[in-house]
Amino acid sequence: MRDRNMLNFTIGPVMTWDEILSISSNQVPYFRTPEFSKIMLDNEKMMLNYSGAPENSRCAFLTGSGSMGMEAAVTNFLSEKDRVLIINGGSFGQRFVELCEHHHISYIDIQLSLGEALTVDKLECEDGSQFSALLINMHETSTGVLYDMKLVADYCKRYGLFLIVDAISSFMADWVDMTELGIDVMITSSQKAFACAPGITMITMSSRAISRLNEIICSNVYMDLKLALSNGERGQTPFTPAVLTLLQINKRLHMVDSRGGMTGECKRVGEIADYFRNKIVDLPLENVSHSLSNAVTALHPTNGQSAKEICDKLKDQYGIWVCPNGGSMADYVFRVGHIGNISFVDIDRLAVGLKECLN
Ligand SMILES: *Cc1c(COP(=O)(O)O)cnc(C)c1O
């Protein structure tokens, strides 16, 4: 059935499994019911479990894309009293910078060049005692750089920094555990490795985060996490949520168990990534990331061809989507995602397409 569609190697929304796909062909059920509440309570329980969330953590489900989760984290957990350190290695790091700027949160950003890894030297350049919180995209999806989270966790612990992690493109693809890394707030969303429809962002928060939440007056009503948590106690949301996406999320979280837990999920994405990377070793493509993730490979054509042109060709002539980069990187880099329902045969097709496009 999927063969009649485009092959999708983007970073989201991605190809999914029939069990999840079939949910979106149902009528949308009414949600102010005990039946829906039960599903939502189950969703929260599973999210806390799979996030490795510490005791007394909570998870809120907001209707919006992942960037809304990022903004909700800034407006709910930070205030003018804070001074924030942002790791800025690309367009998602820059988004945190813009959010802090817009909401008048004082910050310093550590800027990394294209594909650069975060090293201890780079991090220690900033005196941690100057800051109250650290904001990071665990995986900078625009360049395929996976940050060394143990390094970041250690720094935050040493200086007592409140740690907010955008794990939107990492959750279910690269290992992350809130307890082990001392993460206070973890942001995820439905359309990346979750492989569900877009529309839901999940914010998992530790008890320390909940205390902070209760001390700060959120500048939004729709994104107010206090409201989301109090409604969530009875398995409800304050406003009409993306109901079908939440049902898909429930199915997907139950699938994790039968697929070897989070370890199994990450392993599978890693195998897809390795298979792809091995397939293209002889092509004129340079991997720009100096710290590879399982989720994405960011590639620069070394034969002088435009990256954007390769994406267009793959789409129009081969029925394959990969991700062009935006702005100044459009001609320089494109990205191939390894998340969602991808098979080795799919990758073989992509590799053939890429080879022909590069000639
Ligand atoms: C996809 C992504 C987001 C969110 O993007 P939306 O388009 O708003 O869903 C945020 N951060 C990272 C690291 C991402 O990969």
The ligand as an SDF file (V2000), in Angstrom:
LIG
                    3D

 15 15  0  0  0  0  0  0  0  0999 V2000
   11.2880   19.2560   14.6600 C   0  0  0  0  0  0  0  0  0  0  0  0
   11.9710   19.9310   15.7590 C   0  0  0  0  0  0  0  0  0  0  0  0
   11.3390   20.9340   16.5080 C   0  0  0  0  0  0  0  0  0  0  0  0
    9.9380   21.3710   16.2990 C   0  0  0  0  0  0  0  0  0  0  0  0
    9.5820   21.7610   15.0490 O   0  0  0  0  0  0  0  0  0  0  0  0
    8.0290   21.9420   14.7210 P   0  0  0  0  0  0  0  0  0  0  0  0
    8.0280   22.1530   13.2640 O   0  0  0  0  0  0  0  0  0  0  0  0
    7.5480   23.1180   15.4810 O   0  0  0  0  0  0  0  0  0  0  0  0
    7.3570   20.6800   15.1760 O   0  0  0  0  0  0  0  0  0  0  0  0
   12.0330   21.4960   17.5480 C   0  0  0  0  0  0  0  0  0  0  0  0
   13.2700   21.1150   17.8530 N   0  0  0  0  0  0  0  0  0  0  0  0
   13.9180   20.1530   17.1780 C   0  0  0  0  0  0  0  0  0  0  0  0
   15.2900   19.7700   17.5920 C   0  0  0  0  0  0  0  0  0  0  0  0
   13.2860   19.5400   16.1090 C   0  0  0  0  0  0  0  0  0  0  0  0
   13.9110   18.5680   15.4260 O   0  0  0  0  0  0  0  0  0  0  0  0
  1  2  1  0
  2  3  1  0
  2 14  2  0
  3  4  1  0
  3 10  2  0
  4  5  1  0
  5  6  1  0
  6  7  2  0
  6  8  1  0
  6  9  1  0
 10 11  1  0
 11 12  2  0
 12 13  1  0
 12 14  1  0
 14 15  1  0
M  END
$$$$
